[in-house]
Amino acid sequence: MRDLLFRNLTSVDHRRKVLSCAEIIDNAGVRTIIRRHFIYTAREIKKPPAQADQPYLKVVKVRNNKSRIERFFCKMKGSIIASYDNRLFLIRFMHTLNINLFALPNGIMKYTADENI
């Protein structure tokens, strides 16, 4: 069984965009919850900055055999400069990926819509 939830949010002035996706998969006694978030902000600049922001990457993996849970988290931040109609824009972004796997107790094999993701 697979459940998907998508969100697409844009600010009123169109300078901030948030995309998110949650996916829940129950397969062979293992529940996998995958969450992805993509956040973008854009602003017009007059000239490129003298020093660009340094990219950022964080990766965390946790495995607990006793409670039969595994977790993977990845966060990436950065910025790019784009040109459009002879105007410069600084676009900052942050992407996150969060994956949780855990064993289901016997007899529980189905996700219900009331359950909080």
C-alpha positions in Angstrom: 0.0 0.0 0.0 1.3 3.5 -0.8 -0.1 6.8 0.3 1.1 10.1 -1.2 0.5 13.7 0.0 1.7 16.7 -2.0 1.8 20.4 -1.0 2.7 23.3 -3.2 2.7 26.7 -1.4 3.7 30.0 -3.0 3.9 33.3 -1.1 1.6 36.2 -2.3 4.6 38.1 -3.8 5.9 34.9 -5.5 9.3 35.2 -3.8 9.0 32.1 -1.6 8.0 28.6 -2.8 7.6 25.5 -0.6 7.1 22.1 -2.1 6.6 19.1 0.1 5.8 15.5 -0.4 5.1 12.7 2.1 4.9 9.1 1.1 4.0 6.2 3.3 4.7 2.6 2.2 3.7 -0.5 4.1 5.4 -3.6 2.6 6.3 -7.0 4.2 5.9 -5.8 7.7 8.0 -2.7 7.3 6.5 0.8 7.2 8.6 3.4 5.3 7.8 7.1 5.7 9.5 9.4 3.2 9.3 13.2 3.5 10.8 15.6 1.0 10.8 19.4 1.4 12.0 21.9 -1.1 12.1 25.6 -0.1 13.1 28.4 -2.5 13.4 32.1 -2.0 14.2 34.6 -4.7 15.1 38.3 -4.6 16.4 40.8 -7.1 20.0 42.0 -6.6 21.9 44.9 -8.3 25.3 43.1 -8.5 26.6 39.7 -7.6 27.8 39.4 -4.0 31.6 39.6 -3.5 31.5 36.3 -1.6 28.9 33.7 -2.3 27.3 31.7 0.5 29.0 28.4 1.1 26.9 25.3 0.3 25.8 23.2 3.3 25.2 19.5 3.5 24.2 17.4 6.5 23.6 13.7 6.5 22.5 11.6 9.5 21.9 7.9 9.6 20.6 6.2 12.7 20.0 2.5 13.2 18.5 1.0 16.3 18.3 -2.8 16.2 16.7 -3.1 19.6 13.6 -1.0 18.6 13.9 -2.1 14.9 14.0 1.5 13.6 16.2 3.0 10.9 16.3 6.7 10.0 18.1 8.7 7.3 18.1 12.5 7.1 19.8 14.7 4.5 19.7 18.5 4.4 21.2 20.6 1.6 21.4 24.4 1.5 22.8 26.7 -1.1 22.3 29.6 -3.4 22.6 30.4 -7.1 22.5 33.6 -9.1 20.2 33.7 -12.1 19.7 36.3 -14.9 16.2 37.0 -16.3 15.3 40.0 -18.6 18.7 41.6 -17.8 18.0 41.5 -14.1 19.9 39.5 -11.5 18.2 37.3 -8.9 19.7 35.5 -5.9 17.9 32.2 -5.4 18.4 30.5 -2.1 17.2 26.9 -1.6 17.0 24.2 1.1 16.2 20.6 0.3 15.5 18.0 3.0 15.0 14.3 2.7 13.8 12.3 5.8 13.3 8.6 5.6 12.0 6.5 8.5 11.8 2.7 8.5 10.3 0.7 11.3 8.9 -2.8 11.8 5.2 -3.1 12.2 3.8 -5.2 15.0 2.1 -8.4 13.8 -1.4 -7.7 12.6 -0.9 -4.0 11.8 -0.3 -3.8 8.1 -2.5 -0.8 7.0 -2.0 2.9 7.3 -5.1 4.8 8.2 -5.8 8.4 7.0 -6.3 9.5 10.6 -2.8 8.6 11.6 -0.4 11.6 11.8 2.5 11.6 9.4 
